[in-house]
Amino acid sequence: VTATDADEGLNGLVKYSMKKESDMASEVFHLDTETGTIELLRILDFEEGDSYELEVQAHDSGALFDTAKVT
């Protein structure tokens, strides 16, 4: 995922986190808090579920954030 902040310098930095991270999501996916890259930690098992949904939040250096659903 990618988010941008129009502020300059340190105020323009964006950090990423998973909102309401479930145990299943934390065992299957890794979110890089600096880049927003989502990586698999293991092979997906479609017998466990045929789809996955994550909510990723992007936070600026202040109090602002936005949320995106990744399916």
C-alpha positions in Angstrom: 0.0 0.0 0.0 1.1 3.6 -0.6 0.2 6.8 1.0 1.6 10.3 0.7 1.7 13.4 2.9 2.3 16.8 1.2 4.2 18.1 4.2 7.9 18.5 3.9 10.7 16.9 5.9 9.8 14.8 9.0 6.2 16.0 8.9 5.8 14.3 5.5 6.8 10.8 6.8 4.1 8.1 6.7 4.0 5.0 8.9 1.9 2.0 8.3 0.1 -0.4 10.6 -2.6 -3.1 10.5 -5.8 -2.1 12.2 -7.3 -4.8 14.4 -4.7 -7.3 13.3 -6.1 -10.8 13.8 -4.1 -13.8 14.9 -4.5 -15.3 11.5 -3.4 -12.2 9.7 -0.2 -11.8 11.9 0.7 -15.5 11.1 0.2 -15.1 7.3 1.2 -11.5 6.5 3.9 -9.0 7.4 3.4 -5.3 6.9 6.6 -3.2 6.7 5.8 -0.1 8.8 8.1 2.1 6.8 7.3 1.1 3.2 3.7 -0.3 3.3 4.9 -3.5 1.7 2.8 -6.6 2.5 4.7 -9.9 2.4 3.6 -13.5 2.9 5.1 -15.2 5.9 3.9 -18.6 4.6 2.1 -20.2 1.7 -1.6 -19.5 1.6 -3.8 -22.4 2.5 -7.2 -22.1 0.7 -8.6 -24.8 3.0 -8.3 -22.3 5.8 -10.0 -19.6 3.9 -10.6 -18.6 0.3 -9.8 -14.9 0.8 -8.1 -12.7 3.3 -9.0 -9.1 4.3 -6.6 -6.7 6.0 -7.2 -3.1 7.1 -4.1 -1.0 6.8 -3.7 2.4 8.3 -1.3 5.1 7.1 -0.4 7.6 9.9 1.4 10.9 9.3 3.7 12.5 11.9 0.7 14.3 13.5 -2.6 12.9 14.4 -4.0 12.2 10.9 -4.5 8.8 9.4 -6.5 7.0 6.8 -7.5 3.4 6.4 -7.6 1.1 3.3 -9.0 -2.4 3.0 -6.7 -4.9 1.2 -8.5 -8.1 0.0 
